[in-house]
Amino acid sequence: MEVSNQNTGAALFGFIFFIIIIVIVSFFIWRFLVEHKGRLPGEFCNIDDECAAGQYCGGGNQCTPGVSGGTIGAICLANSDCQVGLLCKGTSSLMSCQRI
């Protein structure tokens, strides 16, 4: 009778371990596929769609707050972030698209 109790205990341990693994895997699927809705400012990107809402893929291939094509006042890192006829000007910590 003692042998069967050990087998039952091992089966119960295996079942609990399996449930814990399922919960952990489910959490990571939820975290990375559902919750993460775009890259944060400064994170690497290739296209605007990779960045979170209200951002675009700007100079240096980084997600940048603002509208793609950089209208007047949009935050920028380089002149290429701004529309034609605008330049990226300001201090090193805060630059925006401005008229030439």
N, C-alpha and C positions, 0 to 999 in steps of 0.2 A: 504494500500500500504506500509505503514511503517513496518508492520509485515513481509512482504515478503522480504524486504531489510535486516532485521535482520536474517532471515533464510538463505538468500544468503551469508551473511557475515560469519555466523557460518559454512556453508558448505565450503566456501573458506578457512577459518582458518583450518578446519579439513583436507582439501586436502593438504595445505601447510605443516601442521604438519606431515602428512603421508609421503610426499616427503622427508622431513628432516630426518625422521627415516630411510627411505630406504637408503639415502645417507650415514648416519652414519654406518648402518649395513654393507653396501657394503665396506666402508673404512676398517672396522675391519676384514672383510673376506679377503680382499686383503692384508692387513698388516700382518696378522698372518698365512695365508695359502700360499701366493704367495711370498711375499717379504722375509720372514724369511726362509733362506735356510740352517740352521744349527745353532747349539749353538756356542757361543763365547768362547774363552779361559777362563778356570776357571769355566764354567758353568757345572752343574751336567750332567752325561751321564751314560748309561749302555753299549752301543755298539758304535763302530766307526761311523756307519752311522748316528748317532744323531748329530755328530759334523760337523761344516762347512768344506768346502774343505781345504785340507792342514793340517788337524788336525786329531787326533785319541783320543779315550777314554783311558786316561792314569791312572796312580796311583791316588788313592783317588776318582775314578770315576769322573774325571774332563776332559773336552776337553783340549787337549794339542797340541800346534803347533808341527808339525813334521809328520813322517811316522810311522804307526803302526808297532810295533816291534822294534822301536828305533835303527836305525843304528848309526854308529859313528857320533857324532856331533848333533844328534837330541836332542831337548830340552826335559828334563824329570823332573819328580818330585820324582821318586823312582826307585830302581833297576828293579822293575817289568815292567817299561816302556821301558827297553832296551832289545835288543836281547841277547840270551845266550852268555856268554863270555864277556859281556860289563857291566860296572857299571855306575850308575848315580853319577857323581862327579861335583864339582864346588862350587861356593859360594852359599849362601842361596837364593840370588836373581837371579842367572843365573847358572843353572845346565844343563849338557849335557851328553849323553852316550859316555863313553870313554873306552878304553882298560883297562883290569885289571892291 
